[in-house]
């Protein structure tokens, strides 16, 4: 199924990530929402789908990058959790 025994799914096997560039109060940001294959819990069986939302923010007048990463496995919380994380990202500060 994945090209051989033990082969891991490649990034993008669950669709392309949703990448958005946006301004936040802290600075210019990138927002990446993606689904990835998790590790198998048992030798046999399906790999869980890990949902992730990552923000990278570059504050002005700095060379640094602030990152925030949130991940979960339950699809039922996709929409509410994304909204919560988006609201948190808007409050980031140094």
Backbone as numpy.savetxt, mean C-alpha at the origin, in Angstrom:
# Nx Ny Nz CAx CAy CAz Cx Cy Cz
0.55 -23.01 -11.80 -0.27 -21.82 -11.80 0.60 -20.56 -11.80
1.67 -20.51 -11.01 2.53 -19.34 -10.97 3.86 -19.61 -11.66
3.89 -20.51 -12.60 5.12 -20.75 -13.34 6.01 -21.80 -12.72
5.54 -22.55 -11.78 6.35 -23.60 -11.18 6.13 -23.69 -9.69
6.54 -24.79 -9.13 6.39 -24.97 -7.69 7.23 -23.96 -6.93
6.65 -23.35 -5.96 7.38 -22.41 -5.12 7.54 -21.02 -5.71
7.10 -20.80 -6.94 7.24 -19.48 -7.54 6.24 -18.52 -6.91
6.70 -17.33 -6.60 5.83 -16.32 -6.01 5.17 -15.50 -7.10
3.95 -15.04 -6.87 3.33 -14.12 -7.82 4.16 -12.85 -7.94
4.15 -12.26 -9.09 4.90 -11.02 -9.33 4.04 -9.81 -8.97
4.67 -8.68 -8.67 3.89 -7.46 -8.47 3.05 -7.21 -9.72
1.83 -6.80 -9.54 0.94 -6.57 -10.66 0.04 -7.76 -10.96
0.27 -8.92 -10.33 -0.59 -10.07 -10.56 -2.02 -9.81 -10.10
-2.20 -8.85 -9.21 -3.53 -8.50 -8.72 -3.98 -7.16 -9.30
-3.41 -6.77 -10.41 -3.73 -5.50 -11.03 -2.65 -4.47 -10.74
-2.63 -3.46 -11.56 -1.64 -2.40 -11.39 -1.96 -1.56 -10.16
-0.94 -1.07 -9.47 -1.19 -0.20 -8.32 -1.86 1.10 -8.77
-2.64 1.67 -7.89 -3.25 2.98 -8.13 -2.29 4.02 -7.55
-1.64 4.78 -8.42 -0.65 5.77 -8.00 -1.20 7.16 -8.27
-1.20 7.99 -7.24 -1.69 9.36 -7.37 -0.69 10.32 -6.75
-0.50 11.45 -7.41 0.35 12.51 -6.89 -0.57 13.63 -6.42
-0.33 14.11 -5.19 -1.22 15.11 -4.63 -0.49 15.99 -3.63
-0.98 17.20 -3.43 -0.41 18.05 -2.39 -1.06 17.74 -1.05
-0.24 17.69 -0.02 -0.73 17.57 1.36 -0.21 18.78 2.13
-0.79 19.10 3.28 -0.29 20.23 4.06 1.21 20.13 4.37
1.74 18.92 4.53 3.15 18.74 4.84 4.05 18.90 3.62
3.51 18.68 2.42 4.31 18.80 1.20 3.74 17.94 0.08
4.46 17.91 -1.04 4.05 17.09 -2.18 4.11 15.62 -1.80
3.12 14.85 -2.28 3.01 13.45 -1.85 2.68 12.54 -3.01
2.99 11.27 -2.80 2.54 10.20 -3.69 1.74 9.22 -2.84
0.62 8.77 -3.38 -0.27 7.82 -2.70 -0.32 6.56 -3.56
0.03 5.41 -2.98 0.07 4.16 -3.72 -0.84 3.15 -3.03
-1.85 2.69 -3.75 -2.77 1.65 -3.24 -2.56 0.41 -4.10
-2.23 -0.71 -3.46 -1.95 -1.93 -4.22 -2.35 -3.17 -3.43
-2.51 -4.25 -4.17 -2.77 -5.57 -3.59 -1.58 -6.46 -3.92
-1.11 -7.21 -2.93 0.07 -8.07 -3.11 -0.23 -9.45 -2.55
0.53 -10.42 -3.01 0.40 -11.78 -2.48 1.19 -11.88 -1.18
0.55 -12.39 -0.15 1.23 -12.61 1.12 1.87 -13.99 1.15
2.55 -14.26 2.24 3.17 -15.57 2.42 2.13 -16.60 2.82
2.29 -17.81 2.32 1.42 -18.92 2.70 1.60 -19.23 4.17
0.51 -19.44 4.87 0.61 -19.78 6.30 0.96 -21.24 6.50
0.55 -22.07 5.56 0.82 -23.50 5.61 1.49 -23.90 4.30
2.07 -25.07 4.28 2.77 -25.53 3.08 1.86 -25.54 1.86
0.63 -25.94 2.07 -0.34 -25.97 0.98 -1.45 -24.98 1.28
-2.08 -24.50 0.27 -3.17 -23.56 0.47 -2.90 -22.25 -0.23
-3.89 -21.43 -0.22 -3.82 -20.15 -0.92 -2.98 -19.14 -0.14
-2.38 -18.24 -0.88 -1.69 -17.11 -0.27 -2.73 -16.02 0.00
-2.64 -15.36 1.12 -3.59 -14.27 1.37 -3.26 -13.07 0.48
-4.27 -12.29 0.18 -4.06 -11.04 -0.54 -3.88 -9.95 0.50
-2.75 -9.27 0.43 -2.48 -8.17 1.35 -2.79 -6.87 0.62
-3.66 -6.10 1.21 -4.01 -4.79 0.66 -3.14 -3.77 1.37
-2.63 -2.80 0.63 -1.72 -1.83 1.23 -1.97 -0.43 0.67
-1.80 0.54 1.54 -1.87 1.95 1.16 -0.62 2.62 1.72
0.17 3.20 0.84 1.43 3.83 1.23 1.43 5.28 0.77
1.87 6.15 1.65 2.08 7.55 1.31 3.56 7.86 1.44
4.08 8.62 0.51 5.42 9.19 0.61 5.26 10.70 0.50
5.77 11.44 1.48 5.61 12.89 1.50 6.97 13.54 1.63
7.24 14.51 0.77 8.49 15.26 0.85 8.19 16.65 1.40
8.54 16.89 2.66 8.34 18.22 3.23 9.24 19.24 2.53
8.77 20.46 2.36 9.61 21.48 1.72 10.85 21.77 2.56
11.90 22.20 1.89 13.16 22.59 2.54 13.84 21.43 3.26
13.57 20.19 2.84 14.25 19.04 3.42 14.69 18.11 2.30
15.65 17.26 2.60 16.06 16.23 1.66 15.41 14.90 1.99
14.63 14.87 3.05 14.04 13.62 3.53 12.69 13.31 2.90
12.24 12.11 3.18 10.95 11.64 2.73 10.27 10.96 3.91
9.07 11.39 4.22 8.29 10.76 5.28 7.38 9.72 4.63
7.40 8.49 5.15 6.53 7.45 4.59 5.57 6.95 5.66
4.39 6.59 5.19 3.38 5.98 6.04 2.84 4.78 5.27
2.85 3.61 5.90 2.40 2.39 5.24 1.39 1.68 6.13
0.23 1.37 5.55 -0.81 0.65 6.26 -1.20 -0.55 5.41
-1.29 -1.73 6.03 -1.70 -2.92 5.28 -2.73 -3.72 6.07
-3.55 -4.47 5.34 -4.61 -5.27 5.94 -4.95 -6.42 4.99
-5.70 -7.39 5.48 -6.05 -8.56 4.66 -7.54 -8.74 4.44
-8.37 -8.07 5.20 -9.82 -8.25 5.07 -10.40 -7.28 4.04
-10.93 -7.79 2.92 -11.45 -6.90 1.88 -12.64 -6.06 2.33
-13.35 -6.49 3.33 -14.53 -5.76 3.78 -14.17 -4.38 4.34
-12.93 -4.18 4.76 -12.54 -2.88 5.33 -11.79 -1.99 4.33
-11.73 -2.39 3.06 -11.01 -1.60 2.06 -11.42 -0.13 2.07
-12.67 0.13 1.80 -13.12 1.52 1.65 -13.02 2.32 2.94
-13.54 1.82 4.07 -13.42 2.64 5.29 -11.98 2.86 5.72
-11.13 1.85 5.58 -9.75 2.01 6.01 -9.00 2.99 5.10
-9.26 2.93 3.79 -8.63 3.90 2.88 -9.03 5.32 3.26
-10.29 5.54 3.59 -10.74 6.87 3.99 -10.05 7.33 5.27
-9.92 6.44 6.23 -9.24 6.78 7.49 -7.78 7.14 7.23
-7.10 6.32 6.44 -5.68 6.57 6.15 -5.51 7.88 5.39
-6.41 8.17 4.44 -6.34 9.43 3.71 -6.49 10.62 4.66
-7.39 10.51 5.63 -7.56 11.60 6.60 -6.33 11.75 7.49
-5.73 10.63 7.89 -4.51 10.69 8.70 -3.39 11.35 7.91
-3.25 10.98 6.63 -2.17 11.54 5.80 -2.27 13.07 5.73
-3.48 13.58 5.72 -3.67 15.04 5.66 -3.25 15.73 6.95
-3.01 14.98 8.03 -2.62 15.59 9.31 -1.15 15.38 9.64
-0.39 14.72 8.75 1.03 14.46 9.04 1.79 15.76 9.25
2.70 15.74 10.20 3.54 16.91 10.46 4.89 16.45 11.00
5.85 17.35 10.96 7.18 17.07 11.52 7.33 17.74 12.86
